């Protein structure tokens, strides 16, 4: 996915005025507190909000926690009195954290002009499936909003009331539970899936993996062949250096077999009927399965494809995350919400772009003026229906409707900060 070819404030103003989905969210109990709305009646809040968005035209909108005092007033109070009170539990999955196991884009392919492609996007899709399952089944959370980041990752907003009230210690515990592979200064990930750090010599004594790990493997194992694929994935078994890395993950007691297999594979190229990486993966899979070494297979799959989470994003109450439906300034793509059940149909290259939406809208900046904003709330609400943003807005609206009844005893308030490039313009917005 290449960088954006057309991104301008003029187009962004049209987007904020006509398409940014602020209308229905202002009519729900959700996130209705905004510094933009203070001093204005409810009947005018949407118009004022839209007006301020167009006027300030933030290139980026980041959402943070709800604070004890409005962020714009924090200089007027003691620092100790200004603190975050609650925030959704959020997760950030960025493909740069997988650079050591993806070869099509990122640091291992300096010639690539793309930050993400269909070959490595599989990692994000697998991460969504694993994290979504764990949060719903293992922790009982219900209201999970998944959002494409606009470039090379995905964000998850856990909006359950219980999740919003978690302190940093509880958030850290959840992230630790979900973490199996860590990327640090060491190029080789450290896998912490089993209760034992050593691989046993006997298959019968293989350590029993945690049910969460086994559940993840059930999702990831069937997808690994595609990630190995020469044509559709990373060609993990076809390139000698990548093959050596794969085989280095086998335990020491399989050393002789590892050397024999490597020698045989490198001297016998594909016969053309089954591509080489898939054939070799199937061979290794059958060999280890027959010998009862399924944990070795699982460890290999987890090392390459298990979700890699940005811990600080999830644990810190002060961390900001891009708002749904904002425009990524480097790609022009919209940060669209999506249904995790259909994540395999989500491709970064197919996400709506700012120029595309303006063209679909049939409006260019020459027809837009600041004075024409007031009194057009209804037009704003309906405009998205004739663009490729339609399905994402409707999915988001359904999510908000499902969330509202669960919060009928409280009205959650959210603060946000819009950071305009070079403008230093603070903005608090009710986004979702």
C-alpha positions as CSV (number, residue, x, y, z in Angstrom):
1,X,0.0,0.0,0.0
2,X,1.6,3.2,-1.2
3,X,1.5,6.6,0.5
4,X,-1.4,8.9,-0.2
5,X,-1.2,10.9,-3.5
6,X,-3.8,13.5,-2.6
7,X,-4.3,14.7,1.0
8,X,-5.3,18.3,1.6
9,X,-7.1,20.4,4.1
10,X,-9.7,21.4,1.6
11,X,-10.7,17.7,1.1
12,X,-10.5,17.1,4.8
13,X,-13.0,20.0,5.5
14,X,-15.5,18.5,3.1
15,X,-15.1,15.1,4.8
16,X,-15.7,16.6,8.3
17,X,-18.6,18.6,7.0
18,X,-20.4,15.9,5.0
19,X,-19.2,12.5,6.1
20,X,-17.6,12.3,9.6
21,X,-20.2,10.4,11.6
22,X,-20.9,12.7,14.5
23,X,-24.6,13.0,14.2
24,X,-26.0,9.8,15.7
25,X,-23.4,9.5,18.3
26,X,-24.5,12.9,19.7
27,X,-28.0,11.5,20.2
28,X,-26.9,8.5,22.3
29,X,-25.9,8.4,25.9
30,X,-22.3,7.8,24.7
31,X,-19.5,10.3,24.8
32,X,-21.6,13.5,24.9
33,X,-19.2,15.6,26.9
34,X,-17.1,17.9,24.7
35,X,-15.4,21.2,25.3
36,X,-16.8,22.2,21.9
37,X,-20.3,21.8,23.2
38,X,-20.1,23.7,26.5
39,X,-22.4,26.7,26.5
40,X,-24.5,25.4,23.6
41,X,-27.9,23.8,23.7
42,X,-28.4,20.1,22.8
43,X,-30.3,21.1,19.7
44,X,-27.3,22.9,18.3
45,X,-24.6,20.6,19.5
46,X,-24.2,18.7,16.3
47,X,-24.1,21.8,14.2
48,X,-21.5,23.4,16.5
49,X,-19.4,20.3,16.6
50,X,-19.4,20.0,12.8
51,X,-18.6,23.7,12.5
52,X,-15.6,23.4,14.9
53,X,-14.3,20.4,13.1
54,X,-14.3,22.2,9.8
55,X,-12.9,25.3,11.3
56,X,-10.0,23.6,13.1
57,X,-9.6,20.8,10.5
58,X,-7.4,18.6,12.6
59,X,-5.2,16.3,10.5
60,X,-5.3,13.7,13.3
61,X,-7.8,13.0,16.1
62,X,-6.5,11.0,19.0
63,X,-8.8,9.7,21.8
64,X,-7.6,9.5,25.4
65,X,-9.1,9.0,28.9
66,X,-11.8,10.9,30.7
67,X,-10.2,13.3,33.2
68,X,-11.2,14.7,36.5
69,X,-11.3,18.2,34.8
70,X,-11.8,19.2,31.2
71,X,-8.3,19.0,29.6
72,X,-8.5,22.5,28.3
73,X,-8.7,23.7,31.9
74,X,-5.9,21.6,33.4
75,X,-3.5,24.6,33.7
76,X,-6.0,26.3,36.1
77,X,-5.8,23.5,38.7
78,X,-3.2,21.7,40.7
79,X,-1.4,18.9,38.8
80,X,-2.4,16.4,41.4
81,X,-6.1,17.2,40.8
82,X,-5.8,16.5,37.0
83,X,-5.8,12.8,36.5
84,X,-7.5,10.2,34.3
85,X,-10.7,8.7,35.8
86,X,-11.5,6.0,33.2
87,X,-10.7,4.8,29.7
88,X,-11.7,2.0,27.4
89,X,-9.4,-1.0,27.4
90,X,-7.6,-0.7,24.1
91,X,-5.2,-2.8,22.1
92,X,-2.9,-1.8,19.3
93,X,-1.6,-4.3,16.8
94,X,1.0,-2.9,14.4
95,X,2.7,-5.0,11.7
96,X,6.1,-3.3,12.4
97,X,6.2,-5.5,15.5
98,X,6.3,-8.5,13.2
99,X,9.2,-7.2,11.0
100,X,11.5,-10.1,12.1
101,X,9.0,-12.6,10.6
102,X,7.7,-10.7,7.6
103,X,9.9,-10.3,4.5
104,X,7.6,-8.6,2.0
105,X,7.5,-5.2,3.7
106,X,9.2,-3.5,6.6
107,X,12.8,-3.4,7.7
108,X,13.7,-6.8,6.0
109,X,12.8,-5.5,2.5
110,X,14.3,-2.1,2.1
111,X,13.3,-2.0,-1.6
112,X,9.6,-2.2,-0.7
113,X,7.7,1.0,-1.2
114,X,4.8,-0.4,0.8
115,X,4.3,-0.5,4.6
116,X,1.8,-3.4,4.3
117,X,0.5,-5.8,1.6
118,X,-1.8,-8.8,1.4
119,X,1.1,-11.2,2.1
120,X,1.8,-9.8,5.6
121,X,-1.7,-8.4,6.3
122,X,-2.6,-12.0,7.2
123,X,-0.8,-11.4,10.5
124,X,-3.2,-8.7,11.4
125,X,-6.2,-10.8,10.4
126,X,-5.0,-13.7,12.6
127,X,-4.3,-11.3,15.5
128,X,-7.9,-10.0,15.3
129,X,-9.3,-13.6,15.5
130,X,-7.1,-14.6,18.4
131,X,-7.5,-11.5,20.6
132,X,-11.3,-11.2,19.9
133,X,-11.8,-14.8,20.9
134,X,-9.8,-14.4,24.1
135,X,-11.4,-11.2,25.2
136,X,-14.9,-12.6,24.6
137,X,-14.6,-16.1,25.8
138,X,-11.8,-15.9,28.5
139,X,-12.7,-12.5,30.0
140,X,-16.4,-12.2,29.1
141,X,-16.2,-8.9,27.4
142,X,-19.0,-8.2,24.9
143,X,-18.6,-4.7,23.4
144,X,-15.5,-4.9,21.3
145,X,-15.0,-2.3,18.5
146,X,-12.4,-3.2,16.0
147,X,-11.0,-0.4,13.8
148,X,-8.5,-0.5,10.9
149,X,-5.7,1.9,11.8
150,X,-5.5,3.4,8.4
151,X,-2.1,2.1,7.6
152,X,-0.5,-1.1,8.9
153,X,-2.5,-2.3,11.9
154,X,-5.7,-2.6,13.8
155,X,-7.1,-1.2,17.1
156,X,-9.5,-2.8,19.5
157,X,-11.7,-0.8,21.9
158,X,-13.2,-2.8,24.7
159,X,-16.1,-0.6,25.7
160,X,-17.7,-2.7,28.5
161,X,-18.3,-0.7,31.6
162,X,-16.1,-3.1,33.6
163,X,-13.3,-2.7,31.1
164,X,-13.4,1.1,31.3
165,X,-13.0,1.1,35.0
166,X,-9.9,-1.1,35.1
167,X,-6.8,0.3,36.8
168,X,-3.4,0.0,35.2
169,X,-2.5,-3.1,37.3
170,X,-5.6,-5.0,36.0
171,X,-4.9,-3.9,32.4
172,X,-1.3,-5.1,32.7
173,X,-2.6,-8.5,34.0
174,X,-4.9,-8.9,30.9
175,X,-2.1,-7.9,28.5
176,X,0.3,-10.3,30.2
177,X,-2.3,-13.1,29.8
178,X,-2.5,-12.4,26.1
179,X,1.2,-12.1,25.5
180,X,3.1,-15.1,24.3
181,X,5.7,-13.6,21.9
182,X,7.7,-10.5,22.9
183,X,9.9,-8.5,20.5
184,X,12.7,-6.7,22.1
185,X,16.4,-6.1,21.6
186,X,16.8,-9.8,20.8
187,X,16.0,-10.8,17.3
188,X,14.7,-14.1,18.4
189,X,11.2,-13.8,20.1
190,X,10.9,-15.3,23.6
191,X,8.0,-17.7,23.7
192,X,6.3,-18.1,27.1
193,X,3.4,-20.4,26.2
194,X,4.3,-23.4,28.2
195,X,4.8,-23.8,31.9
196,X,8.3,-25.1,31.3
197,X,11.1,-23.2,29.5
198,X,12.7,-26.5,28.2
199,X,11.5,-28.9,25.6
200,X,11.3,-32.4,27.0
201,X,13.0,-35.3,25.2
202,X,9.9,-37.5,25.3
203,X,6.8,-36.7,23.4
204,X,4.7,-38.3,26.1
205,X,6.1,-35.7,28.5
206,X,5.4,-32.6,26.4
207,X,4.1,-29.9,28.7
208,X,0.4,-29.2,28.6
209,X,-0.3,-25.8,27.1
210,X,-2.7,-23.3,28.7
211,X,-6.2,-23.6,27.2
212,X,-5.9,-20.1,25.9
213,X,-2.8,-21.1,23.9
214,X,-4.5,-24.2,22.6
215,X,-7.5,-22.1,21.5
216,X,-5.1,-19.8,19.7
217,X,-3.4,-22.7,17.9
218,X,-6.8,-24.0,16.7
219,X,-7.2,-20.6,14.9
220,X,-3.7,-20.2,13.7
221,X,-2.7,-23.7,12.6
222,X,-5.0,-23.9,9.6
223,X,-3.9,-20.5,8.5
224,X,-0.2,-21.1,8.7
225,X,0.2,-22.9,5.3
226,X,-1.1,-19.8,3.6
227,X,1.4,-17.6,5.5
228,X,4.2,-20.0,4.4
229,X,3.0,-20.0,0.8
230,X,5.4,-18.9,-1.9
231,X,2.6,-17.2,-3.9
232,X,0.4,-15.8,-1.1
233,X,2.7,-15.5,1.9
234,X,6.3,-15.2,3.0
235,X,7.9,-18.3,1.3
236,X,9.2,-19.4,4.7
237,X,10.4,-22.8,3.5
238,X,11.6,-21.7,0.0
239,X,14.3,-19.2,0.8
240,X,17.4,-20.9,2.4
241,X,17.9,-18.2,5.1
242,X,14.2,-18.4,6.1
243,X,14.3,-22.2,6.0
244,X,17.3,-22.2,8.4
245,X,15.4,-19.9,10.7
246,X,12.4,-22.2,10.7
247,X,14.5,-25.3,11.4
248,X,16.4,-23.6,14.2
249,X,13.1,-23.5,16.1
250,X,13.2,-27.4,16.3
251,X,14.4,-28.7,19.7
252,X,18.0,-29.9,20.1
253,X,17.1,-33.6,20.2
254,X,15.8,-33.3,16.7
255,X,19.1,-31.9,15.5
256,X,20.1,-34.8,13.3
257,X,16.7,-34.9,11.7
258,X,16.8,-31.2,11.2
259,X,20.1,-31.4,9.4
260,X,18.9,-34.3,7.2
261,X,15.7,-32.5,6.3
262,X,17.5,-29.3,5.5
263,X,19.9,-31.1,3.2
264,X,17.2,-33.0,1.4
265,X,15.0,-30.0,0.9
266,X,17.7,-27.8,-0.4
267,X,18.8,-30.4,-2.9
268,X,15.3,-31.2,-4.1
269,X,13.4,-28.2,-5.5
270,X,9.6,-28.3,-6.0
271,X,8.2,-30.7,-8.5
272,X,5.8,-28.0,-9.7
273,X,2.6,-29.7,-8.5
274,X,2.6,-28.3,-5.0
275,X,4.6,-25.1,-4.3
276,X,7.7,-25.7,-2.3
277,X,6.9,-23.9,0.9
278,X,3.6,-25.6,1.4
279,X,5.0,-29.0,0.5
280,X,7.8,-28.7,3.0
281,X,5.4,-27.4,5.7
282,X,3.1,-30.3,5.1
283,X,6.1,-32.7,5.4
284,X,7.3,-31.2,8.7
285,X,3.7,-31.1,10.0
286,X,3.2,-34.8,9.2
287,X,6.7,-35.8,10.6
288,X,6.2,-34.1,14.0
289,X,2.5,-35.1,14.3
290,X,3.4,-38.8,13.8
291,X,6.0,-38.6,16.6
292,X,3.6,-36.8,19.0
293,X,5.5,-33.6,18.8
294,X,2.5,-31.3,18.2
295,X,3.8,-28.8,20.8
296,X,6.8,-28.2,18.5
297,X,4.5,-27.4,15.7
298,X,2.4,-25.1,17.9
299,X,5.5,-23.3,19.2
300,X,6.6,-22.6,15.6
301,X,3.2,-21.3,14.5
302,X,2.9,-19.1,17.6
303,X,6.3,-17.7,17.2
304,X,5.5,-16.5,13.7
305,X,1.8,-15.6,13.8
306,X,0.6,-15.1,17.4
307,X,-0.6,-11.5,18.1
308,X,2.1,-9.0,19.2
309,X,0.6,-6.3,21.4
310,X,1.9,-2.9,22.2
311,X,1.8,-3.2,26.0
312,X,2.0,0.5,26.8
313,X,-1.0,1.3,24.7
314,X,-3.2,-1.1,26.7
315,X,-1.8,-0.4,30.2
316,X,-1.4,3.4,30.3
317,X,-4.4,5.6,31.0
318,X,-2.6,8.5,29.4
319,X,-2.0,6.9,26.0
320,X,-3.8,8.2,23.0
321,X,-5.2,6.2,20.1
322,X,-6.5,7.4,16.7
323,X,-10.3,7.9,16.6
324,X,-12.5,5.7,14.4
325,X,-13.3,7.4,11.1
326,X,-10.4,9.9,11.2
327,X,-8.1,10.0,8.1
328,X,-4.6,8.7,8.3
329,X,-2.5,11.6,7.0
330,X,0.2,9.4,5.4
331,X,-2.2,7.1,3.4
332,X,-5.4,9.0,3.2
333,X,-7.3,5.9,4.3
334,X,-10.2,6.1,6.7
335,X,-9.9,4.3,10.0
336,X,-13.0,2.2,9.5
337,X,-14.7,0.0,12.1
338,X,-15.2,-3.6,10.9
339,X,-16.9,-6.8,12.1
340,X,-14.1,-9.2,13.4
341,X,-16.1,-12.2,12.1
342,X,-15.4,-11.0,8.5
343,X,-11.8,-9.8,9.1
344,X,-10.6,-12.0,6.2
345,X,-12.4,-9.8,3.8
346,X,-10.7,-6.6,5.1
347,X,-7.8,-5.5,3.0
348,X,-5.9,-2.2,3.6
349,X,-5.9,-1.5,-0.1
350,X,-9.7,-1.6,-0.3
351,X,-10.3,0.8,2.7
352,X,-12.0,4.0,1.6
353,X,-9.6,7.0,0.9
354,X,-10.3,10.7,1.4
355,X,-10.1,11.5,-2.4
356,X,-12.3,8.5,-3.2
357,X,-15.0,9.5,-0.7
358,X,-15.1,13.1,-2.0
359,X,-15.4,11.9,-5.6
360,X,-18.2,9.5,-4.6
361,X,-19.9,12.3,-2.8
362,X,-19.8,14.3,-6.0
363,X,-18.6,17.4,-4.2
364,X,-15.3,19.2,-4.5
365,X,-14.0,22.0,-2.5
366,X,-15.0,24.8,-4.8
367,X,-18.6,24.3,-3.8
368,X,-18.0,24.3,-0.1
369,X,-17.9,27.3,2.2
370,X,-17.7,27.7,5.9
371,X,-21.0,29.7,5.9
372,X,-22.9,26.8,4.3
373,X,-22.3,24.4,7.3
374,X,-25.0,25.7,9.6
375,X,-28.4,24.1,9.2
376,X,-27.2,21.1,7.2
377,X,-27.2,18.4,9.9
378,X,-29.7,16.2,8.1
379,X,-27.7,16.4,4.9
380,X,-24.6,15.4,6.8
381,X,-26.3,12.4,8.3
382,X,-27.4,11.0,4.9
383,X,-24.4,11.8,2.8
384,X,-22.4,8.7,3.8
385,X,-25.1,6.5,2.3
386,X,-23.9,7.2,-1.2
387,X,-20.3,6.5,-0.5
388,X,-18.1,3.4,0.3
389,X,-18.2,4.5,3.9
390,X,-21.9,3.3,4.2
391,X,-21.3,-0.2,5.5
392,X,-18.7,1.0,8.1
393,X,-20.9,3.8,9.5
394,X,-23.9,1.4,9.7
395,X,-21.9,-1.2,11.5
396,X,-20.6,1.5,13.9
397,X,-24.1,2.7,14.5
398,X,-25.3,-0.8,15.3
399,X,-22.4,-1.2,17.8
400,X,-23.4,2.1,19.5
401,X,-27.0,0.9,19.8
402,X,-26.0,-2.4,21.3
403,X,-23.7,-0.6,23.8
404,X,-26.3,2.0,24.9
405,X,-28.6,-0.4,26.9
406,X,-25.7,-1.8,28.8
407,X,-24.9,1.6,30.1
408,X,-28.3,2.9,30.9
409,X,-27.4,3.5,34.5
410,X,-24.5,5.7,33.6
411,X,-23.5,8.2,30.9
412,X,-19.9,7.5,29.9
413,X,-18.0,10.6,29.0
414,X,-14.9,10.6,26.8
415,X,-12.3,13.2,26.1
416,X,-10.1,13.4,23.0
417,X,-7.3,15.4,21.6
418,X,-7.0,16.3,18.0
419,X,-3.5,17.1,17.0
420,X,-3.3,19.1,13.9
421,X,0.1,18.8,12.1
422,X,2.0,21.9,13.0
423,X,-1.0,23.6,14.5
424,X,-0.9,22.5,18.1
425,X,-4.7,22.8,18.2
426,X,-6.2,20.9,21.2
427,X,-9.7,19.5,20.4
428,X,-12.0,17.4,22.5
429,X,-14.5,15.5,20.5
430,X,-17.4,13.0,21.1
431,X,-16.5,10.3,18.6
432,X,-18.0,7.1,19.8
